[in-house]
């Protein structure tokens, strides 16, 4: 997918001079193959357990993600 936007449009957004519409924001998030949660996740400290886990989850195949989901469900039941 190509964003089909001019360089000045992109520079305006990245410099903070302009904001994309909601539709364009979701197009940008999709372009980077991210979810909105990933896009808005804090990037300040890449060494947080949350961030490290997210990075690991992104590389897992469907079968392993299902195992993680089952494990999380087991943890939630214990609470």
C-alpha positions as CSV (number, residue, x, y, z in Angstrom):
1,X,0.0,0.0,0.0
2,X,1.2,3.4,-0.8
3,X,0.0,6.5,1.1
4,X,-0.1,8.6,-2.1
5,X,0.7,11.8,-0.2
6,X,3.1,14.5,-1.1
7,X,6.4,15.1,0.7
8,X,5.1,18.4,2.1
9,X,2.1,16.6,3.6
10,X,4.3,14.0,5.3
11,X,6.7,16.7,6.5
12,X,3.8,18.7,8.0
13,X,2.7,15.7,10.0
14,X,6.2,14.6,11.1
15,X,7.1,18.2,12.1
16,X,3.9,18.6,14.1
17,X,2.7,21.5,12.0
18,X,-0.3,19.5,10.8
19,X,-2.4,16.5,12.0
20,X,-3.7,13.8,9.7
21,X,-7.5,13.1,9.6
22,X,-8.6,10.0,11.5
23,X,-8.9,8.1,8.2
24,X,-5.4,9.1,7.2
25,X,-4.1,8.1,10.7
26,X,-5.4,4.6,10.3
27,X,-3.9,4.5,6.8
28,X,-0.5,5.4,8.2
29,X,-0.9,2.8,11.0
30,X,-1.8,0.2,8.4
31,X,1.1,1.2,6.2
32,X,3.5,0.3,9.0
33,X,1.6,-3.0,9.6
34,X,0.8,-2.0,13.2
35,X,-2.2,-2.0,15.4
36,X,-3.4,1.3,16.9
37,X,-2.3,0.0,20.3
38,X,1.2,-0.6,19.0
39,X,1.3,2.7,17.3
40,X,0.4,4.6,20.4
41,X,2.4,2.4,22.9
42,X,5.1,4.4,24.7
43,X,8.4,4.1,23.0
44,X,10.4,5.9,25.6
45,X,11.8,2.9,27.3
46,X,12.3,-0.2,25.1
47,X,13.4,-2.2,28.0
48,X,10.1,-2.4,29.8
49,X,8.6,-5.9,30.3
50,X,5.5,-4.8,28.4
51,X,7.5,-3.6,25.4
52,X,9.7,-6.6,25.3
53,X,6.7,-8.9,25.4
54,X,5.0,-7.0,22.6
55,X,8.1,-7.4,20.4
56,X,8.2,-11.2,21.1
57,X,4.5,-11.6,20.4
58,X,5.0,-9.8,17.0
59,X,7.4,-12.5,15.8
60,X,5.3,-15.5,16.9
61,X,3.3,-17.7,14.6
62,X,-0.4,-18.4,15.1
63,X,0.1,-21.7,16.9
64,X,2.5,-20.1,19.4
65,X,0.2,-17.1,19.9
66,X,-2.7,-19.5,20.7
67,X,-0.5,-21.2,23.4
68,X,0.3,-17.8,24.9
69,X,-3.4,-16.9,24.9
70,X,-4.3,-20.1,26.7
71,X,-1.5,-19.5,29.3
72,X,-2.8,-15.9,29.9
73,X,-6.4,-17.3,30.3
74,X,-5.0,-19.8,32.9
75,X,-3.3,-16.9,34.8
76,X,-6.5,-14.8,34.7
77,X,-8.5,-17.7,36.2
78,X,-6.0,-17.9,39.2
79,X,-6.6,-14.2,40.1
